[in-house]
């Protein structure tokens, strides 16, 4: 179930933002082909596609515009969600107290000769 929801959203997004939504019109193509088969039983699928997709004008132009990939109208689907806050926003102000106490620290100065003593040759 966790995997099905993202796949469903992906299919909806791809179908709405690309031309794949035209595949939903395939039943119209087959119905229209059957209508042509009734009028002319000799027509094949390839001839039908040539007449409707490669020829510029056909007698049933209005019906042809409902076939898949005949027009370039691509619907745009955009979803936005704005959720109101659950309650009034609480503002917290932290009060910072500054103190002027002085802390004395022993000096951390290490002479450089001690730092580089590791690089000296071993002494016997």
C-alpha positions in Angstrom: 0.0 0.0 0.0 2.9 2.4 0.8 4.2 1.8 -2.7 0.9 2.0 -4.5 0.2 5.6 -3.5 3.4 7.1 -5.0 3.0 5.1 -8.1 -0.6 6.3 -8.5 0.5 10.0 -8.0 3.3 9.4 -10.6 0.9 8.0 -13.1 -1.5 10.9 -12.6 1.4 13.4 -12.9 2.8 11.9 -16.1 -0.6 11.5 -17.6 -1.4 15.2 -17.0 1.9 16.7 -17.9 2.8 14.7 -21.0 0.9 13.5 -24.0 0.3 10.1 -22.5 -3.2 11.2 -21.6 -3.9 10.7 -25.3 -3.7 7.0 -24.8 -7.0 7.2 -23.0 -8.6 8.0 -26.4 -7.6 4.7 -27.9 -11.2 3.3 -27.5 -12.4 6.2 -29.7 -9.9 5.2 -32.4 -11.1 1.6 -32.4 -14.8 2.6 -32.5 -14.1 5.0 -35.4 -12.2 2.2 -37.2 -15.2 -0.1 -36.7 -17.5 2.6 -38.2 -15.2 2.8 -41.3 -15.2 -1.1 -41.5 -19.0 -1.0 -41.7 -18.9 1.5 -44.6 -16.0 -0.2 -46.3 -15.1 -3.8 -45.2 -12.0 -3.8 -47.3 -10.2 -1.1 -45.3 -7.3 -2.2 -43.1 -6.0 -0.6 -40.0 -2.9 0.8 -41.8 -5.1 2.4 -44.5 -7.4 3.8 -41.8 -4.4 5.4 -40.0 -3.0 6.8 -43.2 -6.4 8.4 -44.1 -6.8 9.9 -40.6 -3.3 10.9 -39.7 -1.4 11.6 -42.9 -4.1 13.0 -45.2 -4.9 16.6 -44.6 -8.7 16.5 -45.0 -11.1 13.7 -44.5 -14.9 13.6 -44.8 -15.4 13.2 -41.0 -13.1 15.9 -39.8 -15.0 16.7 -36.7 -14.9 13.1 -35.5 -11.3 12.8 -36.5 -10.3 15.6 -34.0 -11.4 13.3 -31.2 -8.9 10.6 -32.1 -5.7 10.3 -30.1 -2.7 12.4 -31.0 -4.8 14.5 -33.5 -4.7 17.8 -31.5 -2.1 19.3 -29.4 -4.3 20.4 -26.5 -2.6 19.3 -23.3 -4.4 20.0 -20.1 -2.3 21.3 -17.2 -3.0 20.0 -13.8 -1.6 21.9 -10.9 -2.5 21.0 -7.3 -1.6 23.2 -4.3 -2.4 22.6 -0.7 -2.3 25.3 2.0 -2.9 24.1 5.5 -3.8 26.7 8.1 -1.9 26.5 11.4 -3.5 24.4 14.1 -3.7 27.3 16.5 -2.3 30.7 17.3 1.4 30.8 17.0 3.1 31.2 20.4 6.0 33.5 20.6 8.6 32.7 23.2 11.1 35.3 24.3 14.0 34.1 26.2 15.4 36.6 28.7 19.2 36.5 28.7 21.0 37.8 31.7 24.4 39.1 31.1 26.8 39.0 34.0 30.0 41.0 34.3 32.0 38.6 36.3 35.6 38.1 35.4 37.0 34.6 35.2 40.7 34.3 35.7 42.3 31.6 33.6 45.8 30.3 33.8 47.7 31.1 30.6 47.6 28.5 27.9 50.8 29.7 26.3 53.1 26.8 25.2 56.5 27.8 24.0 57.3 26.8 20.5 60.4 24.9 21.4 58.3 22.3 23.2 56.0 21.9 20.3 58.8 21.1 17.8 60.7 18.8 20.1 59.1 15.8 18.6 60.9 16.5 15.4 64.3 16.4 17.0 66.6 13.4 16.4 66.6 10.8 19.1 69.1 11.3 21.8 71.2 8.4 23.1 
